[in-house]
């Protein structure tokens, strides 16, 4: 029985490795990507569905690749916004017993069994996050990115909460409880932006991209173009 368990764990390790390898291989050429998160339960035509599609469309027009979790709702809307602009539209799909049905607007589709592998791909290949209203999964991605920046495990990138009516309660709790009780430092609040304006999302991403391009160019040896557009994640 013990040997069987060891065998199962060995095969699990190889499955995990294969997911990392496939992700790194297929996403290797991705540059200046923005990950858009939000609930799979948002209906087409609703306010936040339309907002997600608009944000993705505007970002795609500025040359950004769009990455989502590949499912329905907000994810579908964001992939659709990029798809309609003929921009690269990536879906990092996850195997789930319910809810996750791949949307048809993905020009590059990957399948993951493990959430933690998938989250590495989001962080490693994005230069910014946009979180529209969502549940535990959306908040998990938000706090994962926030924690990695807080602990300097990844470089700073825009972390935008879109929809002040939905997110203001969470931000207020962070201020009145976590900050007031000295669980976080005041400057760490600056890692979070909140807006209701799709054009402000684009402006924030453009400012960050411009700074990143300058820094990347300065860091490269003369005559070498290098690979730009990703912010390395300590893996």
N, C-alpha and C positions, 0 to 999 in steps of 0.2 A: 504494500500500500504506500509506504514512504517513497519507494522508487517510482511508483506511478505519479505521485505528486511532484517529485523532482522533474520527471519527464514532461509533465504538463507545464511547469514553470519554465522549462527550457524552451519549449515551443512558443510559449507566450512571449518570451524575450525576443525570439526571432521574428514574431509577428510585429512587435513594437519596432524593432530595428527596420523591418521592411517598410513600415509606414513612414518612418523618418526619411529613409533613403528615397522613396518615391516622392515624398513631398519636396525634399531638397532638390531632387532632379527636375521635377516638372515646374517648380517655381523659380528656378535658378535665374531666369532672365527677366523676372518681374521687376519693374522699376516704378517708383512713385505710386504705390498702391495705397488706397484708403479702405479700411475695413468699416463696413456699416452693419450695425447690429440692431435687433429689435425683435418683437414677438412674432412667432409664426401664426398667431391667432388673429392678427389684424386682417380685416377683410378688404379685398380690392375695392377701390373707390372711396375708402374712408380717408379721413383727414391725414392721418399719419402714413398711410400707404402712399397717398399722393405726394406727401412731403418727402418720403424716402426716394421715390422715383425722381422727383425734381432735383433733390440733392445729388443723386448719382448722375443724373443727366448733366447738371452744371459742372460737376467735377470731371466727368468724362470729356466734356468740351474743352476743359483746361489741360487735357492730356493725362489724367490720372487713370490708373487701373482700379477697378472696383472689386473688392473681395467681400463675400458674405458667407454665411453658414450654409447656403445652398437650398434652404427650405422655402416654405411658403411665407405669406404675410409680408413683413418688412423686408425680409431677405429677397423674396421674389421681386418686390417693387424696386429694390436697389439694383439687382441684376438686370431687370428690365430697362431701367433708366440708362445703364451703360450699354446694354445690347442695342437699344434703339439709336444710339450714337455711334455704333460700330466700334466701340471701345472694348478692350479686354474685360470680360465679365467672368470672374472666378467664383466657384462655389466649393467651399470646403465642407462637404456633406458628412454627416455622422450617422452611424447605425443606431436607431432608436426603436423601441417596441411600438411607439405611437408618435404621431405628429410629423415626423421628418419624411416628407415626400419631396424629392428633388424638383426644383422648378425648371421650366424649359428655356430659361434665358441665360444659360451658362455656356460660355465659349471654351472654358476650361473647367472640368469637373473632376474633383478628387473625392475619394471615399475613405473615411476614417472609422476605426472601431474604438479608438481611445481618445477621450476628450483632451488629455494632457498633450498628446502629440499634435492634435489639431490646434490647440492654443499656442503652441510654439510657432506654428506656421503663420497664424494671425500676427503675432508679435514680430517675428523675424522679417516678414515681407511687407509690413505696413509702415507708412510714415505718419499715420494718424488714425484715430478712431472716431467714429460718430455713433453714438448710442441713442436710438430712438426708443420710445416706450416699449418695455418688455418685462419679462418676469425674471426668475432666478438665473436663467442662462445668460441673459443680457447683463444682469448685475454681476454675475461671476466674471464675465469678460471685462467689464468695466473695472472692477476691483483688482483683478489680476494685473491689468496694465498699470493701474494706479500704484499697486504695491511694488511692481518691478521698477517703476520710475522712482518711487520714494526710497527704495533700497539701492538705487544705482546699479541694478542688474541689467538695465537697458537705458539707452539715452532718452532724453525727454522728447515727447512728441505730443501733438495736439490730442487732447482727450475731451471731446465735446459731447455734452448732453443736450440733445435737441428736444424741445418741448418743455418749457418752463412750468407749465401747469402740472405736468406729470412728475417732473424731477425736483421741483422746488422744495417739497417736503423732505426728501432725502438730503439735499444740500443743507437745508436749515438744521436738520438733526446733526449732521456732521459738525456744523458751526456751534450749535448750542450744547451739544453733548461731548462729542469726541474732542473738539478743540477746547471747549470750556474745561473739560476734565483733564486736559493736557495729555491726551492719548495721541495727538498728532501735533506737529508744529505749524504755526501760522502760515509760513511760506509754502507749505505743502498744499494749502487750499488753492494756490496759484496754478497747480497742475490741472485744475478742472475749469472748463469753460461751459457756459450754459447759454443757449440762444433759441430763438424761434424763427430766425431768418436764414434761409438756405444760402443766400449770398454771403452772409457773414461766415458760414461754414467754409465756403470757398476761399474767402479772404484770409482766414486763419491758416488754412492749408497752404495757400500760396506763399504767405510770409514765411512759414516753416520750410517749405521746399526751397525758397530762394536762399535762406540761411544755410540749409543743408548742402545745396549745390556749391556755395562759396567755400564752406568748410572742407567739403570733399575735394574740391579743386586744389585748395591750398595744401592739403595733406598728401597729394600725389607727387611722386617723383617726376621731374621734367620728362616730357615725352610719353608719359603713360596716362591712358584715359581712365583705366580702372572701372570698377562697377559702382554705380551710384544709385541712390534712390531707396536703399534699405538702411535701417538702423540696427546694427548688430545686437543680438540677444545672446546673453551669456549662456551657452548650452554646454 
